[in-house]
């Protein structure tokens, strides 16, 4: 492999290399890192020569931190992830955020910095591939290393884009375009939607060309700068009525969804269903409900949590169903109640199979039969009727959602 692929495909390459959302350096390991680490100083010089020869700004060379700092920290951070896997935030992430902010302060574009990153990544790949080949690494490992470099390039590029956007926002730059995009997003996420002609005019004024279908992405308002810096350029973002939104074209494509998951790994967000442009407010409503289900920092996709969203859309009805359907268990001692609820949940999920339920709960089949007998006596006809079982499954879901919502509220700062 003589050259890295184009940076625009880096996230997809990373996801494909390790399957789904896993990042490619997980396919490497400490043995690979140990063979490459001794060559870091030589690789830094090779990469620095490649970057400097491209007529870069003077402060990239003589300032602090400068290009040498970025290259050395980048290589060591990459090898740290190759050795241990992504067990925390991007190493030295603040350095790359600072580089992005520095571009705004110096009056330069973000594109120049990202282009320099790409040239540096190609030079690093060539140097590391020579070192790895000389150390006897097989071609499959070198291919995984190339994908790891691409994913790492996307990480530091996203960090610098975030810094660039943050500095712009802090300085109030780009307000005219920002106002037009805010007006567009507000019109799309609020109900009722304005006439189609008005939406087209707002999109044209913002310089935005939507596809035939769009989806709303919702996130916490305080995450607006971070999310905007990481989302595709064709996804306008704005803070509307105390919520952050982005309008994502072609969001139902598998590549786009994988891209969103990768870019928003540490941002809690909800993605609504893909709809026609005129129905974007409905997608936004489901995106807000999906955001409410986000536990920690993860993307919740409405299309993947439809039952949970239906329950969340009617919280009083859902809570009432859970309370009424599970009421016969309420008077039991807490430990007994929880054991029976776990058995009921597994028994329903396994379609009444005692053997599968026993394996799921790691108990003897006779224990499951005894607990099922208890449940049948407590729940009566509802336990054996098809509609009753559906109600019980929904009640268990509603109970879990209520408990998760309580934990999220308890974790919020007062």
C-alpha positions in Angstrom: 0.0 0.0 0.0 1.9 3.0 -1.3 -0.4 5.9 -0.2 -3.1 6.6 2.3 -6.6 6.9 1.0 -8.2 10.4 0.9 -9.0 11.9 4.2 -12.7 12.3 3.3 -13.2 8.6 3.7 -11.2 8.2 6.9 -14.1 7.5 9.3 -15.7 4.9 7.0 -12.3 3.2 6.6 -11.9 3.1 10.4 -15.3 1.6 10.9 -14.9 -1.0 8.2 -11.5 -2.1 9.4 -12.7 -3.3 12.8 -16.4 -3.9 12.2 -19.1 -1.5 13.0 -18.2 1.2 15.5 -14.9 -0.3 16.7 -11.8 1.6 15.8 -9.1 0.0 13.7 -6.2 0.2 16.2 -8.0 -2.4 18.3 -6.8 -4.9 15.7 -3.2 -4.1 16.4 -1.7 -4.3 19.9 1.4 -3.7 22.1 3.7 -5.9 20.0 3.1 -3.8 17.0 3.6 -0.6 19.0 6.9 -1.9 20.5 8.3 -2.5 17.0 7.4 1.0 15.8 8.2 3.1 18.9 12.0 3.1 18.5 11.6 4.8 15.1 9.5 7.8 16.4 12.4 10.3 16.3 13.3 9.4 12.8 9.7 9.4 11.6 9.2 12.9 13.2 12.1 14.3 11.1 10.7 12.7 7.9 7.2 14.0 8.5 8.5 17.5 9.6 10.5 17.8 6.4 7.4 16.9 4.4 5.3 19.5 6.2 7.8 22.3 6.2 8.7 22.0 2.6 5.2 23.0 1.6 5.7 26.7 2.5 3.9 26.7 5.8 3.4 29.8 8.0 6.5 30.7 10.0 4.9 30.2 13.4 4.1 26.6 12.6 7.9 26.1 12.7 9.2 28.6 15.3 6.2 29.1 17.6 5.3 27.0 20.6 3.5 24.6 20.3 4.7 24.2 16.7 4.6 21.6 14.0 7.3 19.5 15.6 5.2 19.3 18.8 2.1 18.3 16.9 3.9 15.6 14.9 5.7 14.1 17.8 2.7 14.1 20.1 0.6 12.8 17.3 2.9 9.8 16.6 3.2 8.9 20.3 -0.5 9.3 20.8 -1.2 7.0 17.8 1.2 4.4 19.1 -0.3 4.7 22.6 -3.7 3.8 21.0 -2.1 1.0 18.9 -0.7 -0.5 22.1 -3.6 -0.1 24.5 -6.7 0.7 22.4 -8.9 3.8 22.8 -9.4 3.6 26.6 -10.1 7.3 27.1 -10.1 10.6 25.3 -7.8 11.3 22.4 -4.2 11.8 23.7 -3.2 15.5 23.8 -6.6 16.5 22.3 -6.2 20.0 23.7 -3.1 20.5 21.6 -5.1 20.0 18.4 -8.0 22.0 19.6 -5.5 24.8 20.2 -4.1 24.5 16.6 -7.7 25.0 15.3 -8.1 28.1 17.5 -4.8 29.4 16.3 -5.9 29.3 12.7 -8.7 31.8 13.5 -6.5 34.0 15.5 -4.0 34.2 12.6 -6.7 34.9 10.1 -6.2 31.6 8.2 -8.6 28.9 7.0 -9.1 25.6 8.7 -8.5 23.9 5.3 -4.8 24.8 5.3 -4.3 23.1 8.7 -6.3 20.0 7.7 -4.3 19.7 4.5 -1.1 19.8 6.5 -2.4 17.1 8.7 -3.2 15.0 5.7 0.3 15.4 4.2 1.8 14.6 7.5 -0.3 11.5 7.9 0.8 10.2 4.4 4.5 10.8 5.3 4.0 9.1 8.7 2.4 6.1 7.0 5.3 5.8 4.5 7.9 6.0 7.3 6.0 3.6 9.7 5.4 1.2 6.9 9.1 1.0 6.1 9.9 0.5 9.8 7.2 -2.1 10.2 8.1 -4.0 7.1 11.8 -4.1 8.2 10.6 -5.4 11.6 8.8 -8.2 9.9 5.2 -7.0 10.3 2.8 -8.8 7.8 0.9 -6.9 5.2 -2.4 -7.4 7.0 -1.0 -5.6 10.1 0.4 -2.8 7.9 -3.1 -2.5 6.3 -4.7 -2.2 9.8 -2.0 0.4 10.7 -3.0 2.4 7.6 -6.6 2.4 8.7 -5.6 3.3 12.3 -3.7 6.3 10.9 -6.8 7.4 8.9 -9.1 7.1 11.9 -6.5 9.0 14.1 -6.3 11.7 11.4 -10.0 12.1 11.6 -9.8 12.4 15.4 -7.3 15.2 15.4 -9.0 16.9 12.5 -12.3 16.9 14.4 -10.5 18.3 17.5 -9.0 21.2 15.4 -12.3 21.8 13.7 -13.9 22.1 17.1 -11.3 24.6 18.2 -11.7 26.6 15.0 -15.5 26.7 15.5 -15.2 27.6 19.1 -12.8 30.5 18.4 -15.0 31.8 15.6 -18.1 31.7 18.0 -16.1 33.4 20.7 -15.2 36.2 18.3 -18.6 36.5 16.8 -17.4 35.7 13.3 -19.6 34.5 10.5 -22.7 36.0 12.1 -24.5 36.7 8.8 -24.3 33.2 7.6 -24.9 31.9 11.1 -28.1 33.9 11.4 -29.4 32.6 8.1 -28.7 29.0 9.2 -30.3 29.5 12.5 -33.5 30.9 10.8 -33.5 27.8 8.6 -33.1 25.3 11.4 -35.7 27.0 13.5 -38.2 26.9 10.7 -37.6 23.2 10.1 -37.8 22.0 13.8 -40.8 24.1 14.9 -44.3 23.0 14.3 -46.3 23.9 12.3 -44.0 24.0 9.3 -44.0 27.2 7.2 -45.1 26.9 3.5 -42.8 25.0 1.2 -41.9 28.1 -0.7 -40.7 29.8 2.5 -38.6 26.7 3.4 -37.0 26.8 -0.1 -36.3 30.5 0.3 -34.7 30.0 3.7 -32.6 27.1 2.4 -31.4 29.2 -0.6 -30.5 32.1 1.6 -28.4 29.8 3.8 -26.7 28.3 0.8 -28.1 24.8 1.7 -29.2 22.2 -0.7 -31.1 19.4 1.1 -31.6 15.9 -0.3 -35.1 14.4 -0.8 -35.1 13.2 2.9 -33.6 14.8 6.0 -33.5 13.8 9.7 -33.2 16.1 12.7 -30.4 15.5 15.2 -31.0 16.8 18.7 -28.4 17.4 21.4 -28.0 19.5 24.5 -27.7 23.2 23.8 -24.3 23.5 25.6 -22.9 21.0 23.1 -23.6 23.2 20.0 -20.1 24.3 19.3 -18.6 20.8 19.7 -21.4 19.1 17.7 -21.2 21.7 14.9 -17.5 21.2 14.5 -17.9 17.4 14.1 -20.9 17.2 11.9 -20.7 17.2 8.1 -20.7 20.6 6.4 -24.1 19.9 4.8 -25.8 19.6 8.2 -26.8 23.1 9.4 -26.8 23.5 13.2 -28.5 25.9 15.6 -29.7 26.4 19.1 -33.5 26.6 19.1 -35.8 26.9 22.1 -33.0 25.6 24.5 -32.1 22.6 22.4 -29.3 22.1 19.9 -30.3 20.8 16.5 -28.7 19.8 13.2 -30.6 18.9 10.0 -28.9 15.9 8.4 -29.5 15.1 4.7 -29.5 11.4 3.7 -29.4 10.3 7.3 -31.0 6.9 6.6 -27.9 5.8 4.6 -25.8 3.2 6.5 -22.6 5.2 5.8 -24.0 8.4 7.1 -25.3 6.8 10.3 -21.9 5.2 11.0 -20.3 8.6 10.4 -22.6 10.2 12.9 -21.8 7.6 15.5 -18.1 8.0 15.0 -18.1 11.8 15.1 -20.5 12.0 18.1 -19.0 9.3 20.3 -18.7 11.5 23.3 -21.8 13.7 22.7 -25.3 12.6 23.9 -27.6 13.0 20.9 -30.8 11.7 19.4 -31.4 11.1 15.7 -35.0 11.4 14.4 -36.3 9.4 11.5 -35.6 10.4 7.9 -38.6 12.3 6.5 -39.5 14.7 3.7 -38.3 18.2 4.3 -41.7 19.5 5.1 -42.0 16.9 7.9 -38.7 17.9 9.6 -40.5 19.1 12.7 -41.9 15.6 13.3 -38.4 14.2 13.0 -37.2 16.8 15.5 -39.9 15.7 17.9 -38.7 12.1 17.8 -35.1 13.3 18.0 -35.9 15.1 21.3 -37.5 12.0 22.7 -34.4 9.9 21.6 -32.1 12.5 23.2 -34.1 12.0 26.5 -33.1 8.2 26.3 -29.4 9.0 25.8 -27.5 7.5 28.7 -24.1 9.1 29.1 -22.6 10.1 25.7 -24.1 8.1 22.9 -26.2 8.5 19.8 -29.7 7.2 20.2 -31.3 6.5 16.8 -35.1 6.7 16.8 -35.5 4.0 14.2 -33.7 1.6 16.5 -35.7 2.3 19.7 -39.3 2.7 18.4 -41.0 0.8 21.3 -39.0 2.8 23.9 -39.9 6.1 22.1 -43.6 5.2 22.0 -43.5 4.7 25.7 -41.5 7.9 26.3 -44.0 9.9 24.1 -46.7 9.1 26.6 -45.0 9.1 30.0 -48.1 9.2 32.2 -49.7 6.4 30.3 -46.5 4.3 30.4 -46.0 4.9 34.1 -49.6 4.0 34.7 -49.3 0.7 32.7 -46.1 -0.3 34.6 -47.7 0.5 38.0 -51.0 -1.4 37.3 -49.6 -4.4 35.4 -46.8 -5.1 38.0 -48.8 -4.1 41.1 -49.2 -7.8 42.3 -45.4 -7.8 42.8 -45.2 -4.5 44.7 -45.8 -5.9 48.2 -43.0 -8.5 47.9 -39.6 -8.0 49.6 -37.3 -6.0 47.3 -34.9 -8.9 46.6 -37.7 -11.3 45.8 -39.5 -8.8 43.5 -36.3 -8.1 41.5 -35.7 -11.8 41.0 -39.2 -12.3 39.8 -39.0 -9.3 37.5 -35.7 -10.5 36.0 -37.3 -13.9 35.4 -40.4 -12.4 33.9 -38.3 -10.2 31.5 -36.1 -13.1 30.4 -39.1 -15.6 30.1 -41.0 -13.1 27.9 -37.9 -12.4 25.8 -37.3 -16.2 25.3 -40.9 -16.8 24.3 -41.6 -18.9 27.4 -38.7 -21.3 27.0 -37.6 -22.5 30.4 -34.3 -23.8 29.2 -33.3 -20.5 27.4 -34.5 -18.5 30.5 -32.4 -20.7 32.8 -29.3 -20.2 30.6 -29.9 -16.5 30.4 -30.2 -16.1 34.2 -27.5 -18.7 35.0 -29.9 -20.7 37.2 -31.3 -24.3 37.2 -34.3 -24.9 35.0 -36.3 -26.1 38.0 -35.6 -22.7 39.6 -37.2 -21.0 36.6 -40.2 -23.4 36.7 -40.7 -22.5 40.4 -40.5 -18.7 39.7 -42.8 -19.0 36.7 -45.3 -20.7 38.9 -45.0 -17.8 41.4 -45.5 -15.3 38.6 -48.6 -17.1 37.2 -50.1 -17.1 40.7 -49.4 -13.4 41.2 -50.3 -12.1 37.7 -53.3 -14.3 37.0 -54.9 -14.4 33.5 -52.6 -11.6 32.2 -49.6 -14.0 32.5 -51.0 -16.5 30.0 -53.0 -14.2 27.6 -51.3 -12.9 24.5 -52.4 -9.3 25.1 -51.6 -9.7 28.8 -48.0 -10.7 27.9 -47.7 -7.8 25.6 -48.8 -5.5 28.4 -46.3 -7.1 30.8 -43.4 -6.6 28.3 -44.4 -3.0 27.8 -44.7 -2.5 31.5 -41.2 -3.9 32.1 -39.8 -1.6 29.4 -41.6 1.4 30.9 -40.3 0.6 34.4 -36.7 0.4 33.0 -37.1 3.6 31.2 -38.4 5.3 34.3 -35.5 4.0 36.4 -32.9 5.2 33.8 -34.5 8.6 33.6 -34.3 8.8 37.4 -30.6 8.0 37.3 -30.0 10.7 34.7 -31.8 13.3 36.7 -29.8 12.3 39.8 -26.6 12.7 37.9 -27.4 16.2 36.6 -25.7 19.1 38.5 -28.0 21.0 40.9 
